[in-house]
Structures are given as structure tokens and as C-alpha cells.
Amino acid sequence: MGNFELQNALELIFLPTKIRMAPPLIAIFDMDSTLIQAEVIDELARGVGRMEEVEAITQMAMNGEIDFQESLRKRVKLLRGAPLTIWEDLKTRIRFMPGARELTRVLRKKGVKMAVFSGGFQEMALWVGNELGIHRVAANKLTSSGPTDEFPFTHLTGELDASVAIVTPDKKKQLLEAFAEESGLPLSQAICIGDGANDLKMLDACGSGGGVAIAYKAKAKVQQDAPNKLNSHSLLDILYLLDLTAEEFEDLVSGKDNYPSREAPRTSLMANMEII
């Protein structure tokens, strides 16, 4: 359908026929350029003056022009010497995608368990998870070092932590399948949202399993290959794909609905967030 949509300036989204009877109860998000309006690795590179080099590799990776693991290691190596204080700086500058907070609030209220499976980094993914009330996080981990003669401050080493599995496209798919199995749910009750080539295997598995798979404001190749695409101005529009009526949508977003909330207390969510 990708070429037909492009040729006719249309976006057609095919929903499972049973979505109202068995709505999604797990939601899996990519992080960079999906929940937040940035590619974190590019922003880290900006802090060490390697932005253009890293950004070029990032674009190749997101468009599927280079192997993800290879591109990740090349980019991480360029981050060597970045001060660890850069994480706190990023938290003040990075903005959430419009509708991200509202969408995750509504999903929590409806009892949906959420996960972030990111090819980015744990330090930022955990913060995003805290901010949005995410239940499970999987991301890559960077190693750091104390002050040295070359870098007289605590800094990134330019290496990945070998004890943490790299979140590759195949790993994202495996994480989705494990999350569904552990939740006692079929993939038909999952919703998956991502934007890059490294999300395609996860999106395909979700869609072929009968779930709702959305490439949100995605890269060109992903828009063409993903089960569905959405290029709206707000992530909140994804609620329309859950077969809500306009009235239900407005009531849920405004908080005026009469549905009993199944949302766990915020402090409970944070205490129990799983790091994979």
C-alpha cells in the first residue's frame, strides 16, 4: 500500500476487526524521534563537537543504509570524552513529542502496560520512563570513566557496556514477543510505535500478529515498508486508532470520563519500572 498512498497523498490505516472487543493492553514505544523530539546520540555528539559526523551516520542507520550495530559502535566511539554532566543538560533541552504525555496518561488510565524499547541509551530512557510512567525499559548502556590526564572529569569512554545486550532490530522484536508472553497476551492486543529502520522488525511482528503497528512521522523507507504510518501533529491522535468515538476521545483526554481508572499510583509505577 505504501506506493499507492504516496502517489495519492493518502494515509490508510488498517485496524484489527476485534480491536473494540479485545483492545490493546500493552504498548511499546521507540524513544528517539518518537516519544521525544531528538536523536539523543546526536545531541550527545553536539556536546563534544562531533555533531555532523554522528548525525550523518545516524541518518544512514535510520534509513536502513548501514547495519545498526556497526553504526552504533561508530557513533559511540565519537562520544569519547563527553562529560557525564551532559545528561542533566540534555534533560533541560530535550522536548517530548506533542501528545506524548497525554497519550501515556490515557493509556495508563485504561490499564495498558507500556514499554520503551530503544536503540538509544539507558540514562535517557530511564528519565523518559519516569516522566511518562512507563513500566519497562530496554536500551543500550554507555560506559564511563573517572578523571584522567586527558579528561580531568568523569566522562564517557566511547564504548558500550558489554554486560547489556545491544537493542538491535531483532532484539526489539524479541522484547516485544517476550513482553506479550509475560503479560499473558497475544500480539493482537499490542500497539507498537516507532520511526526508524531499527523498528521495522518489531512493527512487522506486531502487525502480522494482529496488533496495531504504527510508523509515526517515520523516515522515508520506514513509511514505505511499515504496516501503517501516521504523520499527524500529535501522538494523541493514536487514540483514534483504538476505535474510540469522538466523545470517548474527548472525555478521556479531558479526564471527564466515567471509566474506572486502572492506573497504578505514580510512585508505585516508578518503584517497579523494569530495566531489561
N, C-alpha and C positions, 0 to 999 in steps of 0.2 A: 504493500500500500504506500510505501514511502515515496516512490516516484510520482504516483497519482496525486498524492497530497501536495507535493512540491509544485507539480505542474498546474494544479488548480487552486493553489493558495488556500488549502483546507487543512484542518486538523480533525481527523476522525479517531475517536477512542472507542474501542470495543470492550464492553464490560461483561463479566460473567453473568449468566442468566439468573444465578441463585444468590446474587450479592445481597439482596434485601433479606432473604431467609437465612443466609449464613454470611454476615458481613465480616470484613477483616478484623481480626483480633490481635494481629501482630503487624507492626510497621517497621520497615528497615529503610534507613536513610544513608546516603553518602553524606559526607560533610562539606568538603571544599566545593564552592560554587553551587551547592545545593541547599544546605542549611545556613551557610554563611556566604557573604559576597566577596570571597577571596580564595586564592590558592595559597595556603599557609606557607608552603615551601618557597614560593615566590617572594612573599613578604619577609621571610627569614633572610633570603638572599639579598633583599634590598638593604637590610641592616649591615651586611658585610660588603656592600658594593659589587655584588655579583648578580644583580637582578636580571640583566639582559641575557646572560649566559644560561641561567637557570630557567628563565621564562621560555626561552627557545626550546629547551629540552622538554619542559612541561607541556607545551603545545603539541609537540610531536607525540608525546605519550598519550595525551588525552584524545588525540585524533587517531590513535592506533598505529602510528607510523614507526614506533620503536617499542621493543619489549619493555614491559612495565618495570620488572626487577632491574634490568640494565639501566633504564632511565633514572630510577630512584637512586641507585648507588652513585651514579654520576653526579646527580644533583646534590645529594647529601655530602659528598666529598667537598663540594664547593662551599659548604657552610662551615667548614673548619675555622675555629676562632671566634665564632659568634658568641657574645656574652650571654649567660643564662638569663640575665635580666631582660632579654629581648622578649621572653614570653609575656611578662607583665605589660610590656609596652604594646605588644600585639593585642592584648585583651582590651586596651583602651581605644584601639584604632579599628579593629575588625567589626563589621556590622553584620547583623543577621539578615538573611533573605527576608524581604517583606512577607508577612504572613506566617513565618516560622514559629514564632511564639504562640500565636493564636491557634494554629493548626495543632501543635503538640499539646496545648492545653485542652482542646476539644477531644483529641484522641485519648488523652489520659482520663478525661471525664467519662468517656464511653467504655473505659476498661481495656483499651488497647495497649499491649506491651510494646515498647519501642526500643529500637537498637540503632546505633551508629556503627557501620562497618566502613572504615575509612582507610584509604591508601595514604592518608596524611599521618599525623603524629599524635601519640597519646596525650602529650602535655596540653594540646589544644582541644582534642576530642573529649577529654575529661571535663574541661571547663565548659564546653558546649553542652555536654551531657548534664552537668549541674544546672546550667541556666535553663535548659528545656525540660528537665525531668525525665531524661532518658534512662531506661532500665539496664541497658547492656552496651558496652563499648568495646570495639576491637580496632586497633590502629598500630602503626609502626612506632618503635621507640628509638630515640637517638641516645647515644652515649655522651657523657660529659667528663671533663677533667678539671681538677683544681688548678690554681695558678702555676704557670711555668715561666721560664725565662722569656720565651717567645710571646706568651699571652699571660700577663700578670694579673689574671682574673679568672674566675670559674667560667668555662667556655665549652662549646660543643666541639667534639673531636673530629667530626666529619665522617663518623661511622655509625652503622646501625647496631643496636643491641642484638647480638646473635641468639640470645635466650628467648626472644619474642619473634614468633613467626611473621614473616612479611605478608601483609594483606594484599595479595595478588588478586587478579580477576577470578582465578579458580578458588582461592581461599574465600573470597566474598560469597561465592556460590555455596561452598561448603558450610560457611557460617549461617547463611540463610536456612539451609536444609536442617542444620542442627538445631537452630532456634525454633523452627516449626515443630520438629520432632520432640524437643524437650518441653514445648508448650502443649503438646498433645493435639496439634492442629495440622490439617492438611495445608498444602501450599495455596489452595483455593481460598484460604482465609488470611492470606498475606497481602500486604501492599508494599511495593518496593519503589524507591525513588532515587534516581541518580542522574549524572550529567556526562560522565566521561566514558571512554572506551573501556576502562577497567571495571565499569559497572555492567557491561553488556551481558556477561555470562550470568550474573545474578538476576538481571532483568528478564533474560530469556527463560531462566529456570522458573521464576515466579509466574511469568505469563503463560508458559506451557503447562504449568501446574494448575492453571485456572485462577490465579491471583491477579491483582491489579498491578501492572508494571508500567511505570511512567518515566520517560526520559524528560526531565524538567529543564527547560532552557539549555538544552544539551548542545554539545559540539556537533558539527555537521554530519560526520559519519555516524554518530550515535543516533541522531534524529532519523536517519535513513534506515538504520538496522534495528532499532529498538521496537518492542511490541507496540508501544504507544508513545506519543510525545505531547507535551503541553508547554506552550510558550506564553503563559499569562503573566500578569504583573504581580501576582501574589500566590504563594504556596497554599493559601487558604482555599483557593479555587479547587484544590484536590478534594475537598469535602463534597463538591457536587458529584464527583465520581463514585461516591459511596451511596448513590441513589437516594439522597435526601431530597425532600421537597424544598422549595424556596422558603417556606415558612419554618420548616425544621432547621434549615441552614441559619436563618437569621436568629432564631431563638437560641440555638446552641452557641453561636458566636457572641450574642449579647448576654448570655447567661440567664435568659428568661424562661428557658425550657422547663418542663415538669419532669424530665427524666431523672430517676435517682442516680446520683453520681457514684461511679465505681472507682473514683480516683483515690489512690492511697495518699495519706498525708505527705506533704512535700519532704519533711525531714526523714520520713521512712524510706522514700524513694532514694534519697541521696545516700543514706546509710547502706542501702542494699544494692547500689549500682554495681553490676558485674563488669570486670575488666577481663577480656579474653586475650 
